[in-house]
């Protein structure tokens, strides 16, 4: 019969390993989703500029897109 302390140590070790693996896999999944679905795109930036009453130039839109990608 397995001693109680061996069972408890094994259970705690299994929980710790599961948490570490879950954290790593979850982080990779989130990063993959952000690459696949950008949180904001050029069309949304143009609409935002228009709502502020600013005529969006292509250069300005590209600068904002690039700045947002650097901050991710």
Kinemage of the C-alpha trace (Angstrom):
@kinemage 1
@onewidth
@group {chain A} dominant
@subgroup {mainchain}
@vectorlist {calphas} color= white
{ca unk a 1} P 0.000 0.000 0.000
{ca unk a 2} L 1.256 3.434 -0.936
{ca unk a 3} L 2.108 5.621 1.992
{ca unk a 4} L -0.019 8.697 2.412
{ca unk a 5} L 2.852 11.175 2.190
{ca unk a 6} L 4.025 9.710 -1.170
{ca unk a 7} L 0.523 10.144 -2.530
{ca unk a 8} L 0.291 13.750 -1.317
{ca unk a 9} L 3.730 14.685 -2.697
{ca unk a 10} L 2.879 13.099 -6.045
{ca unk a 11} L -0.435 14.927 -6.159
{ca unk a 12} L 1.162 18.298 -5.382
{ca unk a 13} L 3.895 17.697 -7.982
{ca unk a 14} L 1.294 16.779 -10.619
{ca unk a 15} L -0.703 19.944 -9.869
{ca unk a 16} L 2.408 22.121 -10.143
{ca unk a 17} L 3.404 20.538 -13.465
{ca unk a 18} L -0.147 20.947 -14.797
{ca unk a 19} L -0.176 24.642 -13.833
{ca unk a 20} L 3.170 25.289 -15.524
{ca unk a 21} L 2.165 23.478 -18.723
{ca unk a 22} L -1.219 25.226 -18.764
{ca unk a 23} L 0.407 28.631 -18.328
{ca unk a 24} L 2.853 28.018 -21.190
{ca unk a 25} L 0.220 26.633 -23.562
{ca unk a 26} L -2.220 29.414 -22.667
{ca unk a 27} L 0.382 32.081 -23.391
{ca unk a 28} L 1.173 30.555 -26.767
{ca unk a 29} L -2.515 30.355 -27.658
{ca unk a 30} L -3.094 34.014 -26.772
{ca unk a 31} L -0.038 35.104 -28.765
{ca unk a 32} L -1.242 33.079 -31.757
{ca unk a 33} L -4.688 34.673 -31.584
{ca unk a 34} L -3.217 38.183 -31.430
{ca unk a 35} L -1.093 37.506 -34.511
{ca unk a 36} L -4.077 36.065 -36.361
{ca unk a 37} L -6.578 38.759 -35.287
{ca unk a 38} L -4.990 42.161 -34.825
{ca unk a 39} L -6.802 44.076 -32.093
{ca unk a 40} L -7.176 47.096 -34.394
{ca unk a 41} L -6.677 47.464 -38.140
{ca unk a 42} L -6.065 50.313 -40.594
{ca unk a 43} L -9.748 50.762 -41.383
{ca unk a 44} L -10.573 51.237 -37.711
{ca unk a 45} L -7.763 53.795 -37.358
{ca unk a 46} L -9.101 55.765 -40.335
{ca unk a 47} L -12.590 55.794 -38.808
{ca unk a 48} L -11.131 56.943 -35.486
{ca unk a 49} L -9.323 59.853 -37.209
{ca unk a 50} L -12.507 60.820 -39.057
{ca unk a 51} L -14.503 60.798 -35.821
{ca unk a 52} L -11.954 63.168 -34.309
{ca unk a 53} L -12.376 65.479 -37.296
{ca unk a 54} L -8.905 64.805 -38.708
{ca unk a 55} L -8.353 63.899 -42.345
{ca unk a 56} L -6.335 60.664 -42.175
{ca unk a 57} L -3.296 60.621 -44.432
{ca unk a 58} L -1.835 57.271 -45.431
{ca unk a 59} L 1.457 58.156 -43.760
{ca unk a 60} L -0.248 58.978 -40.454
{ca unk a 61} L -2.304 55.764 -40.548
{ca unk a 62} L 0.827 53.681 -41.208
{ca unk a 63} L 2.639 55.395 -38.323
{ca unk a 64} L -0.179 54.573 -35.918
{ca unk a 65} L -0.357 50.941 -37.119
{ca unk a 66} L 3.414 50.550 -36.739
{ca unk a 67} L 3.370 52.113 -33.268
{ca unk a 68} L 0.620 49.739 -32.160
{ca unk a 69} L 2.484 46.705 -33.472
{ca unk a 70} L 5.635 47.745 -31.609
{ca unk a 71} L 3.699 48.026 -28.357
{ca unk a 72} L 2.267 44.505 -28.537
